[in-house]
Amino acid sequence: MTLVLRTTDHPAEPTPVLPVLPVGTDPLLQLEYETQPPSGPSATRCLSHPRELALRGIPVMCSACRARRDWLLINHGRNVWVCCRCSNQWLEPEISRADFDALIAIPDGTTYPSIEQGLAALGFDGAFAGTYLE
């Protein structure tokens, strides 16, 4: 999986290929390996943020549809992107990885095979443009 966000000028590093355990490996070890959450420098994490988001006291607003709440925060490495329901995305340098980690209440989450499938499953692919989900 390669993280490709429309607003970046720099290509992201490709996700390393996970090693395949040989056939005949203990099924419990295989299950433990498959259920581990993605981690490391190439892991991409998403966090839904339904409330308004204010950076240094200034409310965040989507430049495409003027939405003021219901965001998806995407963390890859030390960068954090903000994604709107209309599928507009931008790199937000004001949000650090530490800020992102502080917003995570539940350490477990759903793992998606790709960013595109995750955006579609969470409704941030433009299908819900102009609506607020509560």
Secondary structure in CASP SS format (residue, H / E / C, confidence):
PFRMAT SS
TARGET T0000
AUTHOR 0000-0000-0000
METHOD secondary structure of the structure
MODEL  1
M C 1.00
T C 1.00
L C 1.00
V C 1.00
L C 1.00
R C 1.00
T C 1.00
T C 1.00
D C 1.00
H C 1.00
P C 1.00
A C 1.00
E C 1.00
P C 1.00
T C 1.00
P C 1.00
V C 1.00
L C 1.00
P C 1.00
V C 1.00
L C 1.00
P C 1.00
V C 1.00
G C 1.00
T C 1.00
D C 1.00
P H 1.00
L H 1.00
L H 1.00
Q H 1.00
L H 1.00
E H 1.00
Y H 1.00
E H 1.00
T H 1.00
Q C 1.00
P C 1.00
P C 1.00
S C 1.00
G C 1.00
P C 1.00
S C 1.00
A C 1.00
T E 1.00
R E 1.00
C E 1.00
L E 1.00
S E 1.00
H E 1.00
P C 1.00
R C 1.00
E C 1.00
L C 1.00
A E 1.00
L E 1.00
R C 1.00
G C 1.00
I E 1.00
P E 1.00
V C 1.00
M C 1.00
C C 1.00
S C 1.00
A C 1.00
C C 1.00
R C 1.00
A C 1.00
R C 1.00
R C 1.00
D C 1.00
W E 1.00
L E 1.00
L E 1.00
I E 1.00
N E 1.00
H E 1.00
G C 1.00
R C 1.00
N E 1.00
V E 1.00
W E 1.00
V E 1.00
C E 1.00
C C 1.00
R C 1.00
C C 1.00
S C 1.00
N C 1.00
Q E 1.00
W E 1.00
L E 1.00
E C 1.00
P C 1.00
E C 1.00
I C 1.00
S C 1.00
R H 1.00
A H 1.00
D H 1.00
F H 1.00
D H 1.00
A H 1.00
L H 1.00
I C 1.00
A C 1.00
I C 1.00
P C 1.00
D C 1.00
G C 1.00
T C 1.00
T C 1.00
Y C 1.00
P C 1.00
S C 1.00
I H 1.00
E H 1.00
Q H 1.00
G H 1.00
L H 1.00
A H 1.00
A H 1.00
L H 1.00
G C 1.00
F C 1.00
D C 1.00
G C 1.00
A C 1.00
F C 1.00
A C 1.00
G C 1.00
T C 1.00
Y C 1.00
L C 1.00
E C 1.00
END
